Amino acid sequence: MGDQFEKDVEAFFAALPAVLDAAGPNHRTRLSAYRQLMVAHRMVGFGIPEEYGGRTDVPHANRRFQELAHGRLPKEESSLGIGLNMAVPIILQFGTEEQKKRFIPAALSAAEVWCQLYSEPEAGSDLASLRTTAVLDGDEWVVNGQKVWTSGAHLSEMGVLLARTGDEPRNRGISMLLVPMKQPGVEVRPLRQMTGEAEFNEVFFTNARVPRDWVIGEVNDGWRAATGLLAHERSSLGKVGADEKREASGSAAVPFHYLFDLAMDTNRNTDPLLRQDLARAYTGEKVMGWLGQRSVHPSVGKLWRTKQARFVASLAAQISMSGAAAHVSGDKDSEFWMYHILNSPRMSLGGGTDEIQKNTIGERALGLPREPS
Ligand SMILES: Cc1cc2nc3c(=O)[nH]c(=O)nc-3n(C[C@H](O)[C@H](O)[C@H](O)COP(=O)(O)OP(=O)(O)OC[C@H]3O[C@@H](n4cnc5c(N)ncnc54)[C@H](O)[C@@H]3O)c2cc1C
């Protein structure tokens, strides 16, 4: 028999199907219903103080919950990565008391879903060249400019925005603002990917408004919080992935056992060359798991997961090209592989490209000379 926490987790999962059924097919409605149930069962905010909607009374609650919940969370969970893994930790670290009370409970319950408004058409890897501006007008900031590749902006109530607020060059005149997305000055236009999904967007700001106090840290000193958030992003990338029902969601390496099943189902498991590659994929997954348990530099973990995701996807394509690239619409298995094969290149870009991770490891972990700017 498990302890009280384990019983509470099981009670939550017992109640979940009925709540999702009642919520119907709409993604946002299901997401809210599911997170509100989590709040009711106190299954959110592990390690976060109670006054901000979390709980600290169960040791190792986060790790234990992840283990007990493995493969059982609905796919809607993947829309919360930016809020829970990036915005909340950064508000906890750099935010004021008012900001913590205002934003963290709403992020935990999914009353507010978050997006990350960093990249611009001329500022991706070179983020410090961003051009979106925020100018103070009385008690509000007025925001103008354009962002791009904003994951989940179409589902979001709030965004973490980097904008130029000072005249200083490069990263010195930048502030981090918390911007309400549902307002007339914010226009979200979807971008369709080769998977067929439209998970990210262009976002246009035309005199959008942000309350004066919704700046994280000091004005013109947003860079520290900005890079802190990127480290959280790199650490968390890849944790969301395929669930046991084989529903495609998010960016992650497909678990090895799916690949193994595919090789068995297609009678390719006796091919000696393929068996070597399967062993490599299995080893890669093991190494990835071990890296996850150690506090390696976030860029090392992200690079490894990218390598693993791309290798597994390329093997799946080799084993079952007709079942994936030329997939049968409506067939769950082939749609699953089609999504992951076409989705895997994104891992090398989102959260910073492979080259940028290598530069970061060289400079910050190995102490090599900095790149000339
Ligand atoms: C799936 C996905 C989701 C994303 N979600 C978001 C999001 O929610 N919010 C957001 O703000 N952004 C998001 N992005 C954008 C992402 O952060 C950028 O695509 C990424 O930082 C690269 O920027 P870029 O596309 O402008 O490419 P560029 O910076 O123009 O890079 C082009 C090429 O040049 C290389 N390069 C550039 N500089 C160097 C250098 N100094 N040394 C060596 N090589 C270099 C790069 O590695 C790359 O190969 C997302 C991207 C993807 C793919």
PDBQT file of the ligand as one rigid body, heavy atoms in Angstrom, charges set to zero:
ROOT
HETATM    1  C1  LIG A 401       9.578  24.649 -32.504  1.00  0.00    +0.000 C 
HETATM    2  C2  LIG A 401      10.052  26.031 -32.203  1.00  0.00    +0.000 A 
HETATM    3  C3  LIG A 401       9.448  26.744 -31.192  1.00  0.00    +0.000 A 
HETATM    4  C4  LIG A 401       9.886  28.032 -30.898  1.00  0.00    +0.000 A 
HETATM    5  N1  LIG A 401       9.227  28.714 -29.924  1.00  0.00    +0.000 NA
HETATM    6  C5  LIG A 401       9.603  29.975 -29.646  1.00  0.00    +0.000 A 
HETATM    7  C6  LIG A 401       8.888  30.729 -28.660  1.00  0.00    +0.000 A 
HETATM    8  O1  LIG A 401       7.913  30.259 -28.071  1.00  0.00    +0.000 OA
HETATM    9  N2  LIG A 401       9.282  31.978 -28.414  1.00  0.00    +0.000 N 
HETATM   10  C7  LIG A 401      10.353  32.559 -29.053  1.00  0.00    +0.000 A 
HETATM   11  O2  LIG A 401      10.662  33.693 -28.737  1.00  0.00    +0.000 OA
HETATM   12  N3  LIG A 401      11.029  31.872 -30.011  1.00  0.00    +0.000 NA
HETATM   13  C8  LIG A 401      10.682  30.603 -30.321  1.00  0.00    +0.000 A 
HETATM   14  N4  LIG A 401      11.348  29.897 -31.299  1.00  0.00    +0.000 N 
HETATM   15  C9  LIG A 401      12.418  30.548 -32.047  1.00  0.00    +0.000 C 
HETATM   16  C10 LIG A 401      13.808  30.030 -31.735  1.00  0.00    +0.000 C 
HETATM   17  O3  LIG A 401      14.229  30.453 -30.460  1.00  0.00    +0.000 OA
HETATM   18  C11 LIG A 401      14.711  30.524 -32.853  1.00  0.00    +0.000 C 
HETATM   19  O4  LIG A 401      14.309  29.866 -34.049  1.00  0.00    +0.000 OA
HETATM   20  C12 LIG A 401      16.157  30.233 -32.589  1.00  0.00    +0.000 C 
HETATM   21  O5  LIG A 401      16.637  30.987 -31.514  1.00  0.00    +0.000 OA
HETATM   22  C13 LIG A 401      17.031  30.526 -33.831  1.00  0.00    +0.000 C 
HETATM   23  O6  LIG A 401      16.802  31.788 -34.322  1.00  0.00    +0.000 OA
HETATM   24  P1  LIG A 401      16.503  32.021 -35.884  1.00  0.00    +0.000 P 
HETATM   25  O7  LIG A 401      15.420  31.099 -36.291  1.00  0.00    +0.000 OA
HETATM   26  O8  LIG A 401      16.313  33.478 -36.097  1.00  0.00    +0.000 OA
HETATM   27  O9  LIG A 401      17.833  31.536 -36.638  1.00  0.00    +0.000 OA
HETATM   28  P2  LIG A 401      19.186  32.341 -36.786  1.00  0.00    +0.000 P 
HETATM   29  O10 LIG A 401      19.583  32.928 -35.476  1.00  0.00    +0.000 OA
HETATM   30  O11 LIG A 401      19.060  33.280 -37.942  1.00  0.00    +0.000 OA
HETATM   31  O12 LIG A 401      20.214  31.184 -37.124  1.00  0.00    +0.000 OA
HETATM   32  C14 LIG A 401      20.392  30.670 -38.466  1.00  0.00    +0.000 C 
HETATM   33  C15 LIG A 401      21.534  29.662 -38.436  1.00  0.00    +0.000 C 
HETATM   34  O13 LIG A 401      22.771  30.316 -38.084  1.00  0.00    +0.000 OA
HETATM   35  C16 LIG A 401      23.374  29.661 -36.969  1.00  0.00    +0.000 C 
HETATM   36  N5  LIG A 401      24.016  30.673 -36.092  1.00  0.00    +0.000 N 
HETATM   37  C17 LIG A 401      23.502  31.865 -35.707  1.00  0.00    +0.000 A 
HETATM   38  N6  LIG A 401      24.357  32.502 -34.873  1.00  0.00    +0.000 NA
HETATM   39  C18 LIG A 401      25.432  31.662 -34.724  1.00  0.00    +0.000 A 
HETATM   40  C19 LIG A 401      26.653  31.756 -33.980  1.00  0.00    +0.000 A 
HETATM   41  N7  LIG A 401      26.919  32.812 -33.217  1.00  0.00    +0.000 N 
HETATM   42  N8  LIG A 401      27.518  30.707 -34.041  1.00  0.00    +0.000 NA
HETATM   43  C20 LIG A 401      27.246  29.611 -34.817  1.00  0.00    +0.000 A 
HETATM   44  N9  LIG A 401      26.106  29.475 -35.561  1.00  0.00    +0.000 NA
HETATM   45  C21 LIG A 401      25.215  30.493 -35.500  1.00  0.00    +0.000 A 
HETATM   46  C22 LIG A 401      22.223  29.006 -36.228  1.00  0.00    +0.000 C 
HETATM   47  O14 LIG A 401      22.686  27.917 -35.423  1.00  0.00    +0.000 OA
HETATM   48  C23 LIG A 401      21.322  28.556 -37.388  1.00  0.00    +0.000 C 
HETATM   49  O15 LIG A 401      21.793  27.347 -37.899  1.00  0.00    +0.000 OA
HETATM   50  C24 LIG A 401      10.940  28.604 -31.630  1.00  0.00    +0.000 A 
HETATM   51  C25 LIG A 401      11.532  27.899 -32.669  1.00  0.00    +0.000 A 
HETATM   52  C26 LIG A 401      11.097  26.615 -32.963  1.00  0.00    +0.000 A 
HETATM   53  C27 LIG A 401      11.750  25.866 -34.076  1.00  0.00    +0.000 C 
ENDROOT
TORSDOF 0
